């Protein structure tokens, strides 16, 4: 398929919209999907014509390889409606770069950039009435790829399907969370798939998270897979600490996900002249900092959750509480400062100095 910014994507529209079924005052991620989805298949060494069709089920043979050997990858991103009623997709270029890295790691062909970008733009344009207008809400976009070979065998698939679905949503965690340091189970190790957004990373994490919930926690903070000595990430999010006057987050490795929200927050923090450190953070340093009060804040950051303040961290059976500043409070909070800065850009309340917002009313702009 040739590279072009004017890629034609045929649209087969849904017979009836389901918009009137949505309770916009009680959005829950995953409860609703929009009327349409994009699909594009790969076979015989090349990508076929993408198309936008009514949202519906796939028909898969029981021998389809994605059901057996885990060749599945995905992205999570959002479209926003600004205060002047324009719609944009937030940082699609960065998400595409990460999807390419995930595809390479999982031996899958990367979707062509024009299919990914123009497909996103056109799909959001078709379902633009589904983009919420209230602050905090957005249209969650889920591009994903699955292996579709039906010739059963332990092998790399020769055929794939790229699809994009859309879901109106609010932030994943509505309140501050309580988490525990995980020092038994492992999410990822160096040389593995930790940096890729592949399904197995998430399926393999459920067991530890389920145990944590039984103990009264919302999620786990993963540590390195060899020594369980260094902090990596929290559940589905990257993690930040405010230590004294410094904003600290674990440095990226091949066992950590390179979060787009993480990168955005670091950029905003530097722009606000905060002292930022990307480095190793040991469990021992965190525990001592919590005991001495040196760790003033902790929060997770990710596309689904945006910023999720942490109200307590459990280490070796001891819970260490942290102050959480809410929207209506006047106290100083780095998490709240960065969240407000990010929201102001995404909802068009202040200029987008970094070129992050890609508007859907400009064909070929993504």
C-alpha positions as CSV (number, residue, x, y, z in Angstrom):
1,X,0.0,0.0,0.0
2,X,1.5,3.3,-1.0
3,X,2.0,6.1,1.5
4,X,-0.4,9.0,1.0
5,X,-2.1,11.6,3.2
6,X,-5.3,11.3,1.1
7,X,-5.9,7.6,1.7
8,X,-9.5,6.7,0.7
9,X,-11.3,4.8,3.4
10,X,-14.8,3.6,2.5
11,X,-17.5,4.0,5.1
12,X,-20.5,1.6,5.6
13,X,-22.7,3.4,8.0
14,X,-24.7,1.8,10.8
15,X,-28.4,1.5,10.1
16,X,-29.3,3.1,13.4
17,X,-27.2,5.0,15.9
18,X,-27.1,3.9,19.6
19,X,-26.4,7.3,20.9
20,X,-29.7,7.6,22.6
21,X,-28.8,4.6,24.8
22,X,-25.9,6.5,26.5
23,X,-26.2,7.8,30.0
24,X,-23.8,10.7,29.6
25,X,-23.9,11.6,33.3
26,X,-22.8,8.1,34.3
27,X,-20.1,7.1,31.8
28,X,-18.2,4.0,32.6
29,X,-15.3,2.8,30.4
30,X,-16.4,-0.3,28.5
31,X,-20.1,0.2,29.0
32,X,-20.7,1.7,25.5
33,X,-19.1,1.5,22.1
34,X,-19.7,3.9,19.2
35,X,-21.6,3.0,16.1
36,X,-18.6,2.2,13.9
37,X,-15.2,0.6,13.9
38,X,-12.3,0.4,11.5
39,X,-10.9,-2.9,10.2
40,X,-7.9,-3.5,7.9
41,X,-6.5,-7.0,7.1
42,X,-3.0,-8.2,6.3
43,X,-2.5,-11.2,4.1
44,X,-0.2,-12.5,1.4
45,X,2.5,-10.1,2.5
46,X,0.6,-6.9,2.3
47,X,-2.1,-4.7,3.8
48,X,-5.5,-4.6,2.2
49,X,-8.0,-1.8,1.9
50,X,-9.1,-0.4,5.3
51,X,-12.8,0.3,5.8
52,X,-15.1,1.7,8.4
53,X,-18.1,-0.6,9.2
54,X,-20.8,-0.8,11.8
55,X,-19.5,-2.0,15.1
56,X,-20.0,-5.7,15.4
57,X,-18.6,-9.1,16.2
58,X,-15.7,-10.8,14.5
59,X,-16.1,-14.4,13.2
60,X,-13.1,-16.5,14.3
61,X,-12.3,-20.1,13.8
62,X,-11.4,-22.0,16.9
63,X,-7.9,-22.5,15.4
64,X,-7.2,-18.8,14.9
65,X,-3.7,-18.3,16.2
66,X,-4.4,-15.2,18.4
67,X,-6.5,-17.5,20.6
68,X,-3.6,-19.8,21.3
69,X,-0.2,-18.1,21.2
70,X,-0.7,-14.5,22.3
71,X,0.1,-12.5,19.1
72,X,-2.1,-9.6,20.2
73,X,-1.1,-5.9,20.6
74,X,-3.0,-2.7,21.3
75,X,-2.8,1.0,22.0
76,X,-4.9,3.2,24.2
77,X,-5.5,6.8,23.3
78,X,-8.2,9.5,23.5
79,X,-10.1,12.1,21.5
80,X,-11.2,15.3,23.2
81,X,-13.8,18.0,22.6
82,X,-12.4,21.4,23.3
83,X,-14.3,24.3,24.8
84,X,-14.8,25.8,21.3
85,X,-16.3,22.5,20.1
86,X,-13.5,21.3,18.0
87,X,-12.4,17.6,18.3
88,X,-8.8,16.4,18.4
89,X,-6.8,13.2,19.0
90,X,-4.1,13.5,21.6
91,X,-0.6,12.6,20.5
92,X,-1.4,10.0,17.8
93,X,2.2,10.1,16.5
94,X,3.6,9.0,19.8
95,X,1.0,6.2,20.1
96,X,1.8,5.0,16.6
97,X,5.6,4.9,17.3
98,X,4.9,2.7,20.4
99,X,2.6,0.4,18.4
100,X,5.3,-0.1,15.8
101,X,7.7,-1.1,18.6
102,X,5.1,-3.5,20.0
103,X,4.5,-5.1,16.6
104,X,8.2,-5.6,16.1
105,X,8.6,-7.3,19.4
106,X,5.6,-9.6,18.8
107,X,6.8,-10.5,15.2
108,X,3.8,-8.7,13.7
109,X,3.8,-6.4,10.6
110,X,3.4,-2.7,11.7
111,X,0.3,-1.1,10.3
112,X,1.1,1.5,7.7
113,X,1.2,5.1,9.2
114,X,-1.4,6.3,6.7
115,X,-3.8,3.6,7.7
116,X,-3.3,4.2,11.4
117,X,-3.4,8.0,11.3
118,X,-6.1,8.6,8.6
119,X,-8.1,5.6,10.0
120,X,-8.2,7.2,13.4
121,X,-9.1,10.6,12.0
122,X,-11.8,9.3,9.7
123,X,-13.3,7.0,12.4
124,X,-13.5,9.8,15.0
125,X,-15.0,12.1,12.3
126,X,-17.7,9.6,11.5
127,X,-18.5,9.1,15.2
128,X,-17.8,12.6,16.3
129,X,-21.2,13.0,18.1
130,X,-19.9,10.3,20.6
131,X,-17.1,12.6,21.8
132,X,-18.2,13.8,25.3
133,X,-18.2,17.5,26.1
134,X,-17.9,17.5,29.9
135,X,-14.5,18.0,31.6
136,X,-12.8,14.8,32.5
137,X,-14.6,12.8,29.8
138,X,-13.2,11.8,26.4
139,X,-13.6,9.2,23.6
140,X,-11.2,6.4,24.4
141,X,-9.7,4.9,21.2
142,X,-8.5,1.3,21.1
143,X,-6.4,0.3,18.1
144,X,-5.5,-3.4,18.3
145,X,-4.0,-6.2,16.1
146,X,-4.6,-9.9,16.3
147,X,-3.0,-12.9,14.5
148,X,-5.7,-14.4,12.2
149,X,-4.1,-17.5,10.6
150,X,-6.3,-20.6,11.0
151,X,-3.7,-23.1,10.0
152,X,-3.0,-24.4,13.4
153,X,0.6,-24.7,14.6
154,X,3.1,-23.1,16.9
155,X,4.4,-20.4,14.5
156,X,4.3,-16.8,13.6
157,X,1.1,-16.0,11.8
158,X,1.0,-14.9,8.2
159,X,-2.2,-12.9,8.4
160,X,-3.5,-10.3,10.8
161,X,-6.4,-7.9,11.5
162,X,-6.0,-4.3,12.6
163,X,-9.1,-2.9,14.2
164,X,-10.0,0.4,16.0
165,X,-12.9,0.7,18.3
166,X,-14.1,3.8,20.3
167,X,-15.6,4.0,23.8
168,X,-16.8,7.2,25.5
169,X,-15.3,7.2,29.0
170,X,-14.4,9.0,32.2
171,X,-11.0,8.5,34.0
172,X,-10.6,4.8,35.0
173,X,-10.0,5.5,38.8
174,X,-12.5,8.0,40.1
175,X,-10.9,8.3,43.5
176,X,-7.4,8.1,45.0
177,X,-6.1,4.6,45.2
178,X,-4.3,2.4,47.8
179,X,-1.5,0.2,46.4
180,X,1.0,-2.3,47.7
181,X,4.6,-3.1,46.7
182,X,4.6,-6.5,44.9
183,X,7.7,-8.5,45.9
184,X,6.6,-12.0,45.0
185,X,5.1,-12.0,41.5
186,X,6.7,-10.6,38.4
187,X,5.2,-8.5,35.6
188,X,8.3,-8.3,33.3
189,X,12.0,-9.0,33.2
190,X,14.8,-7.5,31.1
191,X,14.8,-9.0,27.6
192,X,11.1,-9.7,27.8
193,X,8.0,-8.0,26.5
194,X,7.5,-5.4,29.3
195,X,7.9,-2.4,27.0
196,X,5.4,-3.7,24.5
197,X,1.6,-3.3,24.8
198,X,0.8,-7.0,24.2
199,X,-2.1,-8.9,25.8
200,X,0.0,-11.3,27.7
201,X,1.6,-8.6,29.9
202,X,-1.9,-7.7,31.2
203,X,-3.2,-11.2,31.5
204,X,-0.2,-12.3,33.4
205,X,-0.6,-9.4,35.9
206,X,-4.2,-10.2,36.9
207,X,-3.2,-12.8,39.5
208,X,-1.1,-10.5,41.7
209,X,-3.7,-7.7,41.3
210,X,-6.5,-10.0,42.4
211,X,-4.6,-11.0,45.5
212,X,-3.9,-7.3,46.3
213,X,-7.7,-6.5,46.0
214,X,-8.4,-9.3,48.4
215,X,-6.1,-7.6,50.9
216,X,-7.9,-4.2,50.4
217,X,-5.7,-2.6,47.8
218,X,-6.7,-1.3,44.4
219,X,-3.5,-2.3,42.5
220,X,0.1,-3.3,42.9
221,X,3.4,-1.5,42.4
222,X,5.6,-3.8,40.4
223,X,9.2,-4.2,41.2
224,X,12.1,-5.5,39.1
225,X,11.8,-9.1,38.2
226,X,15.2,-10.2,39.5
227,X,15.8,-8.7,42.9
228,X,12.4,-7.1,43.7
229,X,14.5,-4.2,44.8
230,X,13.6,-1.4,42.4
231,X,10.2,0.2,41.6
232,X,8.9,-0.2,38.1
233,X,5.3,0.8,37.5
234,X,1.9,0.6,39.1
235,X,-0.7,-1.8,37.5
236,X,-1.7,-0.2,34.2
237,X,0.2,3.1,34.9
238,X,3.6,4.6,35.2
239,X,4.4,6.0,38.7
240,X,5.6,9.3,40.1
241,X,6.8,10.4,43.5
242,X,7.3,13.9,44.9
243,X,10.4,13.6,47.1
244,X,11.1,16.8,48.8
245,X,11.1,19.4,46.0
246,X,11.8,16.8,43.2
247,X,9.5,15.0,40.9
248,X,10.9,11.5,40.6
249,X,9.9,8.6,38.3
250,X,11.7,5.3,37.4
251,X,13.9,5.6,34.4
252,X,12.7,3.7,31.3
253,X,14.0,0.2,30.8
254,X,13.0,-2.6,28.4
255,X,10.7,-3.9,31.2
256,X,8.7,-0.7,31.6
257,X,6.1,0.8,29.3
258,X,7.0,4.1,27.7
259,X,3.8,5.9,28.7
260,X,2.5,8.7,26.6
261,X,0.9,10.4,29.6
262,X,4.2,9.9,31.5
263,X,6.1,11.7,28.7
264,X,3.5,14.5,28.6
265,X,3.7,15.1,32.4
266,X,7.5,15.2,32.3
267,X,7.4,17.7,29.5
268,X,4.9,19.9,31.4
269,X,6.9,19.6,34.7
270,X,10.1,20.8,33.0
271,X,8.1,23.6,31.3
272,X,6.9,24.6,34.8
273,X,10.5,24.6,36.0
274,X,10.0,21.7,38.4
275,X,13.1,19.6,39.3
276,X,12.6,16.3,37.5
277,X,14.6,13.1,38.0
278,X,14.3,9.9,35.9
279,X,16.2,7.3,37.8
280,X,16.1,4.1,39.8
281,X,14.0,4.2,42.9
282,X,14.6,1.4,45.4
283,X,11.9,0.0,47.7
284,X,14.3,0.8,50.6
285,X,14.5,4.5,49.5
286,X,10.8,4.7,49.1
287,X,10.1,3.1,52.5
288,X,12.6,5.4,54.3
289,X,11.1,8.4,52.5
290,X,7.6,7.5,53.5
291,X,8.7,7.0,57.2
292,X,10.5,10.4,57.3
293,X,7.8,12.3,55.4
294,X,10.2,13.0,52.6
295,X,7.8,11.5,50.1
296,X,5.0,14.0,49.9
297,X,3.0,12.7,47.1
298,X,2.7,9.6,44.8
299,X,0.5,9.2,41.8
300,X,0.0,6.9,38.8
301,X,-0.3,8.2,35.2
302,X,-1.7,6.6,32.1
303,X,-4.1,7.2,29.3
304,X,-7.1,5.5,30.9
305,X,-6.5,6.8,34.4
306,X,-4.9,10.2,33.4
307,X,-3.5,11.0,36.9
308,X,-4.5,8.8,39.9
309,X,-3.3,10.1,43.3
310,X,-2.1,7.4,45.7
311,X,-3.5,7.7,49.2
312,X,-1.5,4.8,50.8
313,X,1.3,2.5,49.9
314,X,1.7,-0.9,51.6
315,X,5.2,-2.2,52.2
316,X,6.0,-5.4,54.1
317,X,2.5,-5.4,55.7
318,X,2.7,-1.7,56.8
319,X,0.5,0.9,55.2
320,X,2.0,4.4,54.7
321,X,-0.6,7.1,54.2
322,X,-0.1,10.0,51.8
323,X,-1.9,13.3,51.6
324,X,-4.2,13.7,48.6
325,X,-5.3,17.2,47.4
326,X,-8.6,17.2,45.7
327,X,-10.0,19.5,43.0
328,X,-11.6,21.8,45.6
329,X,-8.7,22.1,48.0
330,X,-6.2,24.9,48.1
331,X,-3.2,22.9,49.2
332,X,-0.2,22.6,46.9
333,X,-0.1,19.4,44.8
334,X,2.2,18.5,42.0
335,X,-0.2,15.9,40.7
336,X,-3.1,18.4,40.6
337,X,-0.9,21.1,39.0
338,X,0.2,18.7,36.2
339,X,-3.3,17.3,35.8
340,X,-4.8,20.8,35.4
341,X,-2.1,21.8,32.9
342,X,-2.7,18.7,30.9
343,X,-6.5,19.2,30.9
344,X,-6.1,22.8,30.0
345,X,-4.3,21.8,26.8
346,X,-6.5,18.9,25.9
347,X,-9.8,20.8,26.5
348,X,-8.5,23.9,24.7
349,X,-8.4,26.2,27.7
350,X,-4.8,27.2,27.0
351,X,-2.6,27.1,23.9
352,X,-1.1,23.8,22.8
353,X,2.5,24.8,22.9
354,X,3.8,21.3,22.2
355,X,1.7,20.4,19.1
356,X,0.0,17.5,20.9
357,X,-3.6,18.1,19.7
358,X,-4.3,16.8,16.2
359,X,-7.7,18.1,15.0
360,X,-9.9,15.8,13.0
361,X,-11.3,18.6,10.8
362,X,-7.9,18.9,9.0
363,X,-7.7,15.9,6.6
364,X,-4.2,14.4,6.3
365,X,-3.0,16.3,9.4
366,X,-2.4,13.2,11.5
